[in-house]
């Protein structure tokens, strides 16, 4: 009885998120999420960072028959393999240094409810195998336990910003696990592909601040043209900052971050200026604060830049680091943990450059990029009217 009361208490802490949605594709995805809520099928939610994958997961749980039981979220990228194993499956007293008492895992906490595995693509091969076993029979064994096996009733919703089929092809993710997780697939589009939502989200975030703030036409146009590599999360942060910087309760272009102001300029490559693309990419990263994964990678995936452009960018970086690929991580705004991911990406798309020609000053290096060039941003479609549309709830 006490466990049931605790589950009820945890469930009461989870509210159904609402959405500000006008894009037809997003409206269709919400319908898919609602149909998914009626079943117990496993759901895989994919999309870039900041698009709201966790909100979809919470909506599915809140509209399911499990809504009166816990919704437990686990960030698979934020824990080492050993900690993630203990976090999911629990541990018994004395199983490792610091295990002073028995501790139930998140899967046990989610019994009869839903567990949300965020960034599931970051799991190690061993953890993938353990998760697969749980998905097959619902059984968990705490770390350090000899024979105590529990059978749980947990619905699994997973999310990732990685391309899992590509990871399967590269031997980094189990194919059988992918099939187990992808019973229902929801792919959330980036904000740049649903620009009719931007204006309404701006109004919503201003309304949520509790202040009466106006936005000038110039500032609104700048916000509409920006690519939003950080998606809705980035838009929310920009608006919150602008609201508190607003003078006379008006947001003007000058109150927007420099990256948004410069990035709103359309500088995608044309045939006449193709030779300048690598220079502008390099300048955007080194001099304007852009990062490889947040800004350059989306341009490549959306085919706004070519393999040649990417390879030339790498060459310019290697000329700076004297052929050191590891040093490229810091130069391109990546963490040291991204080394294998970066090399795998370059190899998979044939974008690697031979580091040997840049050792010992063998190469003349790239031309110095023109410092007056603003950072590269993507083309945007013509602005569409947002007078029509449907507002769903009061959040994104």
N, C-alpha and C positions, 0 to 999 in steps of 0.2 A: 504493500500500500504506500509506504514511504517513497519508493522509487517512482510509482505512478504520480504521486503529488509533486515530486521534484520535476518530473517530465512535464507536467502541466504548467508548473511555474516557468520552466525554460521556454515552453512554447508560447506563453503569454508575452514574452519579451520580443517576439518576432512579429512585426507588423508587415502587412502586404505593401510593397512599394508601389507607387503609382508612376505614371509616365506622362511626359509632355510629348506627344507624337502626332505628326501630320504627314510624314512620309508614308506612301502606300506600302512600301516593302516592310517597314517597321510595323505597320498595322497588321499586315499578314503574319509577321512573326509573333506578335502578341496572340493572335488567334491560334497559331501552332502551339504556343506555350500553354494556352488554356486547354487545348485538347490533350496535350501531354500531361497536364495536371490530373486528368480523369483516369490515368493509367498508373501503373507502377513501373513502367519501362524506364530503363536507364537513359539519361539525357547527356549529350555532349554539346556544350556551348562553346563556340569558337569566335574569335574576333580579336581585334587589336586591343592593346591596353587602353582602358578608359572608356570603352563603349557601353559598359553597364552589364557585363555578363553575370555579375553577382546579383543584380536586380532581377534578371530573368529567372535565376535559380530561386530566389525568394518568392517571386510571384507564383512559380510552379508549385512550390511547397505550400504557400498560403491558400491556394485554390484546390489542393488535393485532399484526400480523405485523411492524410497524416497531419493536417494543419494543427491539431490539438496536441501534437507531440513535438519534440525538439527539432530545430533546424540547426545543425552544427557545421560550421565552416572551418576548413583546414587549409592553410597556405602551404602547399607542397614545396614551394621554392624557398621558403623562409627557414627550413630546418634541414640539418644534415640527415644522412640516411639513418643513423642509429637513433637520433631524436625523433625523426618522423615515424619510425617503427614503434617506438614507445608511445608516441602521441596517438597513433591510430589504434594500436592493439593493447595498450596498457602494459604494465610490468608488475612483477611481484617483488616483495621486499628482499633485498640482498642480491638482486639479479645483476646489478652493476654498481660501481662506486656512486654513492649519492642516492641510491634507491633505499630510503629508510622505511618505506611503508608500501603496501600494495596500492597501486593506482590504476583505476579503470581507464580505458582508452576512449578516444572520441567516438569510435564505432559503437561501443557500449552505451555511451551517452546518447547516441542517436537512435537507439532501439525504438522501433515502431515509427520513427520519424525519418528525417532526410539528412544525409551528410553531403556537404558540398566540397568537393576536392578542387580547389582553385590551383591553377598552373600545374595540372597533372602531368604535362609534358616534361617537367623538370625531375620527375621521379627517376631514381637509379634503376638499372635492370633488376636488381634483387628486390627492390620495393615493388616494381611492376609485377614480378612473379607472385609476391605475397598478396598484392591487391587482386590479381587474377584468381588466385585460389579462393579468396573471400567471395568474389563475385560468383564463383561456380557453386559454392556450397553454403555460403553464409556463416562459415565457422571462423572463429578467431581464437588464437592462443596467445596469452600475455607473454611478454618477454621474460624469460627465466622460468616459466611454468613447465613442469614435466608432462602433465597429462590433462590439466584442466582445459577443456575446449568448450566454448560457448557457441551456440547457434543463435544468430541475431536476425531480426527482421528490419533491414535498413534499406531505404531507397537511395541510390547513388546518382548524384548529378555532378558531372565533372566539367571543368572549363580550362581553356588554354589559349594563349596567343601564338602558339607555335603551330607549324604545319605538320600535323602528325603523320599523314601519308608520306611526306618527304622524309620524316624521321624514321619511318618504317623502312623505306628504301635504303636509307643510310645505315640501317642496323642499330638505331638508337632507341627505337620504341617497338614493343612487341606487337606484331600484327594481330594475334589472337586477342590481346587486351583492347586494341583499338576497336575490333568488332564487338566486343562485349560492352564497351562504353558507348558506342555510337548506334544504339538502338533507335534513338530519336536525335536528330542533329539540328541544332539551331545555330546558324551563322549570322552574327550581328554585324551589319555593315558599318564602316567607319563614318564619322560625322561628315567628312567631305563628300560622301556619296548620298547624303540626305540633307542638302543645304536648306530645304524648306523648314527643317526643324530648328535651324540656328537662331532665326529671329525670335521664334516663340520661346526658345530656351533662354535667350537673353532677357526677355520680358519676365520670364518665370523667376530667374535668379535674382533679378532686381526686386521683384515683388517679395521674394522670400527674405530679403534683407530688411524689410520693414520700413524702407525709406522711399520717399517720392523722388525718383531720379529720372531725368530725361536723358536721352542719347541723341547726339547730333547726327544729322544724316551722314556726314563724313565719317564719323566713328562707326556708325552702323555699317556703312559700306566696307570699311576696313575690316571689320569683324566678319562680314559675310564673305570677303574674298580670301581670308586666311585659310590655310590648308588644315589646321587643327590636327597636327600629328598626335597630340595627347588626347584627342577626341573630347567627349563631353566633360570629362574631368578637368581637362585643361581650360575649356571654355568657362566652367564654373569658377575656377581659380582666378582667371583673368577678370571676370565680371565682379567677383567679390573684392578684388584689389581696386578696380576702377571705382566701385561704389564708394569706398572709403577715401579715395583720393579726389573725388568729384568736388569741384568748386561751384558754389551757387547751385548745388543739386543738378549739375549738368556734366555728363561724361563726354569729353571731346577726344580727338585723336591723340593729343599730347598726353593724356592720362593712360593710354594703353601701353603695354610693354613694348620695348624697342623691337623685339623679335616679331611681334604681331604687326607692328607698323611696317617694318621692312619686308617681312615675309608675305604681306598681302599683295606685293607687286608681282605681276605675272612675268616670270623670267624663265619659263620653260624653254628648252632648246629648240631652235629651228634649224633647218638645213644650213642656212647661211652662217649660223654662229655655232655649229656643232663643235668646232675646234676649241671654243672657249668654255665648254660645259665643265670639263674636269677642273679648270681653274676656278670657276665659280663655286663648284661643289667644295673644293678644298678651302676656299676663302670663307664659305659659309660655316664650315666646321671649325677652322682654326681661329678665325677672327670675329665671328658673329655668334658663337656659343651654341651652334647646332651640334647634334650628335648623330652618329652613324645609324643606330637602330631607330631612333625617333624620326629622323628626317630624310636621310639618304636612302635607307632600306625601303621605306614606303614608295619612294619615287621609282625605284627599280622594280618592285613587285607590281606596281600599277603600269609598268612599261613606259613611264615618262622619260626614263633614261635607259641607255642600252648597256650591253655587256662591255662594249668598247669604252663607254663613259666610266663605268665602274672600274675597269681595269686601269684606265688612265688615272683615276683618282688614287687607286692603290699605289701606282707608280710614283705619284707625287708625294704620297706619304712615306714610301720607302726611301725616296731621295732625301727626305728630311731626317729619317731615323737611321740612315746608312744601312738599309737592308734588313733592319730588325723588325720582324712582324710583331713581336710582343710589345715593342715600344709604340706600335701603331694604335694599340688599345687606348692608351692615355691621350694620344694625339687626336683620335677620332671620337673621344668622349665615351669610351666603353670601360667596363670594369675588367679587372684582371681575370675574373671567372669566365669571361666571354671568349677566351682565346680559342678553345676548340670549336665553339659555335661559329666564330668568325671564319676560321680556316675551313670548316665544313661548308659554310655558305659559299665562300669563294670557289672551292673545289667543285661543288655541285653545279654552279652556274658558269664554270669556266672563266672566272674572273681573276685568277691568281696571276701575279707577276713574278718573274724570277728575281729573287732577292740578291743573287750573286753579282749582278751587274751594278748594284749600288754599294757594294762593299769597297772599302779603301778608296773612296772617291772616284770609282771607275766611271760613274755616270755624271753627266753634266747637271743632272737634276732637272726639275721642272722650272718653267718660267715662274717668276714671282707673280702671284695673283694680283690683279688690280684691286687695290684696297678700297676704291670707291664703289665697288660693286656690292649691292646688297645681297643677302643670302638668297639662295634659290628657293623658289616656291612653285607650286604646281598650278597649272591652268585650272580655272574653275568654269563650270558651265554658266551660261547666262543666268542672271538672277531671275528666279521665278516668283510669282506672286504668292504671298503667304496669307492672303485675306481669307482664303478658304482652308479648311482643314478641321481636324477634330482634336480637341484637347482631352487627353485621358489622364485624369488624376492631377496631382500637384507636384510631381517630381519627375525626374528623367529616368 
